[in-house]
Amino acid sequence: MTTLNLNKIALIATLWVFTSVANQATATIVAYTDRVAWENALMSHQILEETFDGAASDFGPDSSNNTVNDFTIDIIGHDGDSSRQGLTGNGYFAGEVDSSNLVSSDGAIVQFNYSTFAFALNGLQDDSSSSPAFNVHEIAVEILNENFLLSDLLGLTTGSQTSASDTTVPFIGFISTDVFASFRLNHGDSVRSVSGGNEQFWLDGISYVSTEVPEPTTLAIFGLGLLGLASRRSLLASKK
């Protein structure tokens, strides 16, 4: 379960901390909206880049093990959809997330060829270069069985029943205390009721590290984040 109210607690301007419980093991996940802060937290770890270069492709509905360099991508659902689920041919991965009210929670699972503890999405936008903004209430990122709504991470969620909020996401990064081998892009209703039933997107690239275990220097950022959270909660309690 997610134990923090993401709409009310900001630790540092570009940093959010979550506690995730999966398979009775507790993981802490830190999300960043600033690339420099994310890179600094990774210290000396080598950052690899996937830029989705290559010929245009369409993986097709309910397809699995679609190879893209260091990743395989599984397309969940999308039967009967006319939108592309694959490479655009000009450096993007194109996909779509659909509400579970319409279909069976269509989305995409991105699997690394080896375990990681950190990755980032670069240049997430709509499929139109002339109008690149898309509804960030409609896309969630699932890591270790927990879904994080983009509008929460960007501070754009205005209430439990969210209205449309169109923008682009130049960067959103994550670091976890537990390793994982995949993440999933879901519709926002995997978190709560949101506006809109489906949202297409283009993704410019993925940054990631291949080291399986975070070094103590990397994990120090979690201690600082949790200390900041405790101070924030203490301050809020003193004002009640």
RAWOKA-V641264 format. One line per field, one symbol per residue. ss: DSSP state (H for helix, E for strand, C for the rest). burial: # if it has 24 or more other ideal C-beta (glycine too) atoms within 12 Angstrom, else .. A space follows every 50 residues. Layout:
BEGIN
ss = ???
burial = ???
END
This chain:
BEGIN
ss = CCCCCCCCCCCECCEEEEEEEECCEEEEEEEECCHHHHHHHCCCCCCEEE CCCCCCCCCCCCCCCEEECCEEEEEECCCCCCCCCEECCCCCEEEEEECC CCCCCCEEEEEEEEEEEEEEEEEEECCCCCCCCEEHHHEEEEECCEEEEH HHHCCCCCCCCECCCEECEEEEEEEEEEEEEEEEEEEHHHCCCECCCEEE EEEEEEEECCCCCCCHHHHHHHHHHHHHHHHHHHHHHHHC
burial = .#.#.#..####.#######......#######.#.######..#.##.# .#.....##.#....#.#.##.######..#.######...######### ....########...############......################# ####.##....#..#####.######################.####### ##########...#...##.##..##.##..#........
END
